[in-house]
Amino acid sequence: MRHVRFPARHVAGATGDDAAPLRSLGDKARWYLPAVLTADVVGAAVPVGLVFEAAQQARPGYCAAGAAAAWVGVQALRRRYTGRALGESRAVLPVLHDWLILIGVLAVARAATGEDTPRLAALGALLPALLITVAVRKLTYRHLSAARREAQAVSRVLVIGEPGSAEDVIAHLAARTDHPYVVVGVVPVGAGSLDSGVPVAARLDAAMPKAPTADSAAVLAAVRSHHADLVLVAPGARIAGERLRRVAWALHDAGLELAVFPGLVEVSVKRLETLSAGGLAVLRVAPPVRRGVQPVLKSVLDRAGAAVGLVLLSPLFLGLVAAIRIGSRGPAFFRQRRIGRDGVPFVMWKFRTMVVDAEGRKSELAGANENDGLMFKMRRDPRVTRVGRLLRRTSLDELPQLFNVLAGDMSLVGPRPPLPEEVAQYDEVELRRLTVRPGMTGLWQISGRSDLSWDETIQLDLQYVDNWSFTSDVDVVARTFRAVVDGRGAY
């Protein structure tokens, strides 16, 4: 597969001027904890107090304080307020899980105290706590993500491994900004050159040294000289088993953290399970979800969502049809042969955004293609009509694909439906994106659309295919509305 390119993160050294820009993981913005705590307390106490007072409860203030204390207590026990957890996730499911625990706790308290507020009203009073907590978690996540793009609130990482493996890990971490790790040094195991530019903090012999403490002493010295917060071991036969265990002992005795990269990439943590077999630490990787309740829910959501969307949007469809026909000669709808799941072709519907002879003129513009892969994209394509530019900017041209979703050829969420000539040039890795139904929206849409390179598009599609879940579809749909309003990469 082609090399995947992402916006590069600066890989700093640990000494001199390079060390200055880095702030450690403990240097997250100080307002995170007060903001989260205040939101949780206010979000639980105020609605409960108002509802219970309206219901003429004897002690609405006590009920409000109890609800707030329970909500904070549940999240504290779930370790949501620790420095390591703050700002690290915008996911809704963990908060929803905490909220359901809160409902259970307060249900027990209700039974014990004899409180008799109508159940539905009491449940409604607790709903703002869930919504406000989710909103504040998303706010801190976005702020922390922006800070990390500037190498702030990061973990300074020392990588240990055979030169090739270490270089792969360093390159992968440096190419992404959606994680807290910045590599400040590398400890190669065995001979070999490194081209990443990361300082070599020490070098271990290829074979396990006769002196039991030789590796540990070298690693500890490298950690101290480069002020590392974490030691990350890249996979390799030369740093494993007893040798790795001795290094781990030394690091842990010194109060330092050790992590081991298992060699997997783009695998969701939800698919991973740690096991022990005869003293060996084993990492089980669950297969992608293909059967069961979740695919059924996806199918129901697709068909129901498409049917409701077509009914509600029918007046808009009529208006767009009129605008397209008035703006340029030709039909309002554009039909194109695309490739669906398992390589089965289908006819995809869109609103026409180009002149009627656009396909015939494509060969004339081949030299102006701005995409580096198999797709054809031009930021200022002369074939696009005036109305078409507006439709593309707002993604309204995609709406007729609701007919494809209703027919079962497409899904609301999935990889971009490719053209037959694109699929003809796919390699075995790229063909994997055809194992699911293509979608009206997907990770590519909420991550930049046409601004993405071909490699980035493929990588996002493969990430979706391998790590799909029903809740991830719901999240993508919600984030799509923001992407459409933003309009970035739509042309």
SULVEN-V181837 format. One record per run of one state. SS is the DSSP state (hx for helix, st for strand, lp for the rest). FROM is the first residue (numbers start at 1). TO is the last residue. Records with the same first field share a line. If there is no record, write none. Layout:
BEGIN
SS = FROM-TO  FROM-TO
END
This chain:
BEGIN
lp = 1-16  21-23  28-30  55-59  78-92  114-118  149-153  162-162  175-180  190-199  205-213  227-229  234-240  254-256  261-268  278-279  286-292  313-313  328-332  340-340  344-344  352-353  355-357  369-383  385-385  395-395  399-400  408-410  414-417  424-429  436-438  442-442  447-448  452-453  468-469  487-491
hx = 17-20  25-27  31-54  60-77  93-113  119-148  163-174  214-226  241-253  269-271  293-312  314-327  341-343  358-368  386-394  396-398  401-407  420-423  430-435  443-446  449-451  454-467  470-486
st = 24-24  154-161  181-189  200-204  230-233  257-260  272-277  280-285  333-339  345-351  354-354  384-384  411-413  418-419  439-441
END
